[in-house]
Amino acid sequence: MAATDIITVEHLVAGYPGVRVLEDVNFSVMKGEVFALLGGSGCGKSTMMKHLIGLNPALAGKITVDGLEMNGANREKILHRIGVMYQSGALFGSMSVLENVMLPLEEFTRLPAAARRTLALMQLELVGLKDAADKMPSDLSGGMKKRAAIARAMVLEPAILFLDEPSAGLDPVTSSALDDLILRLRDTRGMTFVVVTHELPSIFKIADRCAMFDRARHAMVALGRPAALRDGSADPFVRRFFNRGRD
């Protein structure tokens, strides 16, 4: 692992017992970058994220996160260094927004209640939701739910945030505002983001680099900056993806 790399994936076979989704995948994610996992439906990008966050063990190969190899012995340590925002937000409907954000602090720290509340409110203020702290998730818009989920994912100050389809289901204005938030967090807090997405406007706006997967070939077929892949990839499949079907 190079000094600037915070994640490395080496000769990974991704999938599930009896099902090999991706073969021999190799890439690295650098500290402080926004790295996107791309591809069409069923290509393996969400499966890849599940391996990166330790939900599913690799079928073969190696994943290293923040200096630790992803395995049974290190999984708990790695989980304390990452935050995850799932596609739906995955907020607990019976808890207020503030209670949702405080939950990781209650589970994984011994901070007194007043300190937990203060830290949670700080995260909500950072994502523009301090005034919604006492609301229930059912009272939030789709974009607000995703921002609340990001606040919860950040509250333990992880080195890496994983975002699963952050723009899915959002209107263009709300999606753009969420992109702005991701860039602001990267720039002000030095956070590393790994984002699963297929939304081209977001990809070109936020992604420093990306890895693209192809369902038909069970492989990673591109790695690099989005504009460079759009304009210069030798693979027609990659060019069509970035040019909305035009080669």
Secondary structure by P-SEA (a helix, b strand, c coil): ccccccbbbccccccccccccccccccccccccbbbbbbcccccaaaaaaaaacccccccccccccccccccccaaaaaaacccccccccccccccaaaaaaccccccccccaaaaaaaaaaaaaaaccccccccccccccaaaaaaaaaaaaacccccbbbbccccccccaaaaaaaaaaaaaaaaacbbbbbbbcccaaaaacccccbbbbbcccccccccccaaaaacccccaaaaaaaacccc
